[in-house]
Amino acid sequence: MATTDTEERADVRKDFAEAVNMSPSELEAWLKTDESREVGWKGEDGDGGGESVGHASGRHILRIKEKKVADLTDGDYDHMRKVVGYVHRHLKQRPADPEGSRWRYSLKNWGHDPMKK
């Protein structure tokens, strides 16, 4: 039996909720830190200027979390899928000492704190 669009979107929301383990207030506070702004890919030129992809993702996550389900756009669902993929890929790359690592900080920009119980 084929999966309906409604079922698929419910699955995306569930996976996103599992991947993003930081509350909106935690994520918002994190995105204001220097550590948050210092990590992540910042464009083709690699000069480190501007906002990283992960930092921008964190801001998009906050906008998604503010919305009602009925107000989520196709772009929001695309971003939720991207977040889930990023979190799952990066969790597999856990360093020996993750506490203050760029790895952890990058994941936090995407709404996931791997040290959170």
C-alpha positions as a printed Julia matrix, in Angstrom:
117×3 Matrix{Float64}:
  0.0    0.0    0.0
  1.35   3.43  -0.95
  2.19   5.96   1.74
  0.06   9.08   1.62
  1.53  12.57   1.65
 -0.08  13.09   5.06
  1.58   9.96   6.46
  4.94  10.88   4.96
  4.77  14.37   6.48
  3.84  12.91   9.87
  6.93  10.7    9.64
  9.09  13.7    8.78
  7.74  15.63  11.79
  8.37  12.64  14.07
 11.95  12.16  12.82
 12.6   15.9   13.15
 11.27  15.95  16.71
 13.63  13.08  17.6
 16.65  14.68  15.91
 16.12  18.15  17.41
 16.56  17.51  21.13
 17.11  21.14  22.13
 14.17  23.29  23.17
 13.56  26.52  21.26
 14.87  28.54  24.21
 18.03  26.38  24.44
 18.66  26.67  20.71
 17.98  30.41  20.65
 20.43  30.99  23.53
 23.04  28.75  21.87
 22.82  30.59  18.54
 23.8   33.82  20.34
 27.14  32.38  21.54
 30.54  32.92  19.94
 31.03  29.13  19.8
 27.91  28.79  17.68
 29.09  31.42  15.2
 32.63  30.0   14.96
 31.77  26.54  13.59
 30.43  25.33  10.31
 30.82  25.78   6.59
 30.66  29.41   5.5
 30.56  29.25   1.73
 32.5   28.47  -1.4
 35.36  30.88  -0.72
 36.09  29.36   2.7
 37.1   32.75   4.06
 35.04  32.23   7.22
 33.0   35.33   6.56
 29.27  35.46   7.0
 26.92  33.02   8.62
 27.56  29.28   8.5
 25.06  26.9    6.95
 24.47  25.32  10.38
 23.84  28.65  12.1
 21.28  29.59   9.43
 19.76  26.12   9.87
 19.33  26.76  13.59
 17.41  29.95  12.84
 15.19  28.05  10.37
 14.57  25.35  13.0
 13.35  28.04  15.4
 10.93  29.36  12.77
  9.63  25.82  12.12
  9.09  25.19  15.83
  7.03  28.39  16.12
  4.58  27.24  13.45
  1.42  25.19  13.68
  1.54  21.95  11.67
 -1.01  23.32   9.2
  1.26  26.31   8.5
  4.38  24.27   7.62
  5.49  24.8    4.02
  7.1   22.42   1.54
 10.35  24.3    2.24
  9.94  23.64   5.97
  9.5   19.91   5.31
 12.56  19.94   3.05
 14.56  21.59   5.82
 13.31  19.13   8.43
 14.52  16.26   6.21
 17.88  18.02   5.81
 18.21  18.42   9.61
 17.43  14.75  10.23
 20.0   13.67   7.63
 22.67  15.99   9.01
 22.17  14.89  12.61
 22.2   11.18  11.72
 25.36  11.5    9.57
 27.28  13.56  12.11
 26.39  11.41  15.11
 28.32   8.61  13.38
 31.48  10.79  13.44
 31.66  11.18  17.24
 35.16  12.2   18.4
 36.92  10.67  21.4
 36.32  13.81  23.51
 33.08  15.44  22.33
 32.4   17.82  25.25
 33.9   21.07  23.91
 34.44  19.93  20.34
 33.59  21.67  17.09
 31.65  18.46  16.27
 29.32  19.05  19.22
 29.01  22.76  18.52
 28.13  22.09  14.89
 25.43  19.59  15.89
 24.02  22.1   18.36
 23.64  24.62  15.54
 21.39  22.01  13.93
 19.32  21.67  17.12
 20.91  18.52  18.52
 23.07  18.42  21.66
 24.76  15.0   21.67
 25.68  15.44  25.37
 22.06  15.93  26.43
 20.57  13.04  28.37
